[in-house]
Structures are given as C-alpha cells and as structure tokens.
Amino acid sequence: MTDPIDDNANDNKGDNTDEMSFAELFESYDTKIGRELSQGDMVEGEIISIGSTNVYVDTGTKSDGVVAKIELLDENGEFVYKAGDKLKLYVVSLSESEVILSKALSGAGKAAMLQDASQDGTPVEGKVTEVIKGGFSVDIMGKRAFCPVSQMDVKYVENQEEYIGQTHHFLITRYEENGRNIVVSRRELLNEEIKEKQKIYFEKVKEGDLVQGTVTKLMSYGAFIELIPGVEGMAHISELSWSRIEKPEEVLQPGDVVTVKLLKIESAKESDNLKISLSMKQTSANPWDSMESSFNTGDQVTGKVVRLTSFGAFVEIVPGVDGLVHISEMSHTRRILKPDDVVQVGEQVQVVIKSIDMDSKRISLSIKDALGDPWTGAAAKYEINSIVEGRLEKKENFGLFINIEPGVTGLMPASNISNAANSSDFEKLKPGDSVQVMIQAVDEENRRLTLTSPDQKDGDNWKQFAGSKKSSSLGTMESLFREAMKKKK
C-alpha cells in the first residue's frame, strides 16, 4: 500500500512548514513523540498531501499515515477530497516510519481484533459468501458472520443473489461465544456515511437551486427522485409537467436522470431524515408567460384533446396550456349531446382561438369554426328555383325536414306537399330516402331553407305562403316559378 516513488506527494508533505516557526514545529514534533498507535486504533487526521496512488494523513504521531487513494473514491469512482480535509481511518499495520491506514479493518488485521472492533464500533471488511435463511453469510477475517437481509442495505433488497461475492464494510453488532456467533450490519455504516454526505451536500445547495437526480419510484401522486445516494426528494404529480397529466408514467420512468428545482427542504417530524420537495416543471418557463405574444384571437391552431367533461373538451395547444371547446362549439352540422361523440382523448384536432383571458388563464376554443360554417354563402350557393337532391331526415305534421348537405337542412311545409303534383310520393317517403326538391326561399341569417316540389301546382296555399314576411321576394319567386312551369309544359 506504500507508494515510495510518489515523489510529488512527498514533496508536498512539507508545503506548510514555512508557515510555522521553528518553536512551533519543535513543540508539535515533541507532542507527537509522546503518542503511540496500536493496530486497530481509529485515527482522525488531516490530509497532508495527495499523490497519484496514495493519500498521506497526519496521524498525530511522529509517523505519517498512508491510505490507498482507491479506498477513498466515491460511488462514482471520483476522488473528492483535498489537502486539509479530515478523514476517519483505522490502523491496519504500522512501522517506525509509516502507519498503514484503511477505512475499515480487513484481512491485514488479526482475528483477535474483532472483539475490540465490536466494542469500539470499528468497521471491518467482509465478503458475502452465500444467501442463507433470513440473510447472508459473510466471511470476516476467516470467521463466519451473519448479516440479516434488512441490515445489508439502506434500500429494500429485492435480489439477494446479486450481493454474493461482493466485499463491503460492516459493523459488528454482536460478538458472542469467542467469535462463534457474530452478527454484522452494513446498513448502520451506510446510514452514517449518508448522514455525512447529506451534511456536505446541503452545505452546497439551497432552496431554489437546480440539481440533477435519478427517478427511483413512481406513485399515483408523484415521483421519488434520488439526488445523491441516501438523499431522496418527492416531486408531486402537479410539479412534473406544465401539461395536464393523469399518471407520472406519462412523462417519467424509473431510472430517468432529470433536472429538478429544490422547492423546500425541511426536517421530517417523525425521523431525522429531511423532507425535500422538488419540481420538474419549474426548471422551464411557464408557457402562459408567452401566450399573449404567441397567439391571437382568431388564430387557427392544432391541439391535442387532453380531457373530456360533460360540457366540452379541453384541448392542449402548447405543452402546459389548454383551452375549452364548449359542446356548443363542436359542430355546425349536428346537435352534440356528448363530447366523445365528436372527439377522443389523445386526438389531434384543429381549433380556432375565440378568446384568451390572461388574468384567469382561460382560453375559449372552437372546433366548428375551424371546420367552417356550411351556412356561410348559402344564399349564393342555393339559388331560388334551383333543383337539388336531398335525403329525408324527419317527418312532422307540419312538413318534411330534408337534409341537403351536412349541416344544412330545409323544410318542405305541409302546404307545399299538398300542392305538389306528386304529393303522394312525398307522403310515402321514409327517413333516409333521397328526393329531389326545389329551393323556394333562403334565409342565411336565420339558417332557414324553404323547399317545395319541382312540379308544384298553382293554388291558394302557394299564394298564402308567398304573402308571408318575405312577400316581395316570394312574389317575384312566384312569377319566376310560373314561367318555369310554362316552359316545362
């Protein structure tokens, strides 16, 4: 474990001596001479220097300690210490000139040290050899120890087999019968390390900071995200996305690495753990902030149906911004009783923005305006006395409703039916049957179309109808009709 060719490290070991007076150095050295270390002792000392393979530590004695650099790497394989940092290590072996240190007692020590380690709370190194009932068999310095499954990790152990062959540090929680009954715990040691890491982590971050984490678990109400090993926060479902979501699985999966904002850090009431509230959506701007500059009333846009209610459908036009298409704004061509008769959740639809209320953050949308009103231009499209084909939609005592095109239905009054040369043909019609009719009057503003038979007979009913509220136009229509009938004859 020594590193005799690590010249850099040895050169740096004396860097601070210039700052100390000769008297201080002498007094320090004299104090160290009086201290003795034994195998298994715990040493808490500052890092003197860092070499390429070894780290040198002030043991408080005349001999400096040395620990393999690889022992101090974190879970990501990175060395995070610097000169002056304090380490808590254990004496594995020692000579007059050097003390070999380690994070835990291992095979380099002696089995007789196990009882002392049990009493002093000194970590020991052990190798997991097999899975047994209730836990694991662990080899520690040639002795068989038992680690309960609940004490192997801070997280729930799902697959015990994956621990076999791994070497870890353990605390001896029970040492009985001269080593024939040894119980160890890795969990307690991990908890101590986690507390230390938490302390360091929260010295660097504060509420409002953006940090990275890994999704560990999804629940119906949100996602648990691990910031560093042992430090976990929760992002409520309302904080996962600006868009409306029903389940966290819509935007996340366990194992995803995400950026989150630290909303709140507080102590949990029933434990020493911290309660950490996180937000994913607040790492980006609120989409409502740019609505006024991005959209205007009358714009036609594509959106996704995200939710249906009894009174309409909510359509998301950009992530995090949805508007309401009221049921009355769904179709020009038919009366809608249920929104799902027209659209389904997840469907892409064209909508027109009718209004934007920034104060209440509400948007009114229309599907029917995006499709176009079939009544627009009806007066020009359906000329008086022109003959069109339609289908019988419904029979009433006062007449027949005949559909000319989707959204445009006209009425053939009973009086026009009775005056038709083939009135019996109209009376025999069933819903869905096709029929030829003639346009008698068009009221585009009130969305009304009056129909008659192409071979209408002359009679009092016609004259009475012509004398209605549009008498002048219908009078003209009557003369035109008469001329048309003469030509036909």
Number of C-alpha atoms within 10 A of each C-alpha: 12 16 16 9 11 14 12 12 20 17 11 15 20 11 11 9 11 9 9 10 10 11 9 12 14 12 11 14 14 13 13 15 12 10 11 12 16 12 18 26 19 23 19 15 19 18 22 25 22 21 19 14 15 21 25 28 29 22 26 21 18 20 19 20 27 26 24 20 17 14 14 18 13 11 9 6 10 10 13 9 15 13 15 13 12 15 16 13 25 26 25 23 18 15 8 8 9 16 27 22 29 28 21 25 31 21 14 14 18 14 16 11 16 25 18 15 20 19 12 14 15 24 27 27 21 28 21 22 16 15 18 13 8 11 16 23 22 28 17 24 21 12 14 18 23 22 25 18 20 15 21 24 16 16 10 10 14 8 7 14 12 10 17 15 13 11 15 16 22 28 24 26 16 16 19 10 7 10 16 11 13 22 22 27 22 24 21 18 19 20 14 11 14 17 15 11 16 18 11 11 14 11 9 8 12 15 14 16 12 18 15 13 21 20 21 16 15 19 12 11 13 18 26 21 28 20 21 15 15 16 18 20 24 21 25 19 20 17 19 23 20 19 18 16 16 13 16 20 14 10 10 16 15 14 13 12 16 15 19 27 22 23 17 15 16 10 11 11 9 6 8 9 15 16 17 21 21 28 24 20 19 19 16 11 10 14 14 18 10 10 15 12 8 9 13 14 14 15 13 18 15 14 21 20 21 20 18 18 13 11 14 21 27 23 29 22 21 17 15 15 20 25 25 22 26 18 21 17 20 25 19 19 15 11 11 16 13 15 19 15 9 13 17 16 14 13 11 16 17 18 27 22 23 17 16 18 10 12 6 7 12 15 20 20 31 25 23 18 19 21 14 11 15 14 19 12 10 18 15 10 11 18 15 20 20 12 17 15 13 20 20 20 17 15 16 10 7 12 17 23 22 28 20 21 13 10 15 19 21 25 21 23 18 18 17 24 23 19 19 19 15 15 17 11 11 16 14 8 16 13 13 13 12 16 17 15 23 21 20 26 21 20 13 14 10 8 15 16 22 20 27 25 24 21 17 20 19 15 12 11 15 17 14 11 16 19 14 12 9 12 15 12 14 21 16 11 17 19 11 13 20 14 12 14 15 8 8 8 6
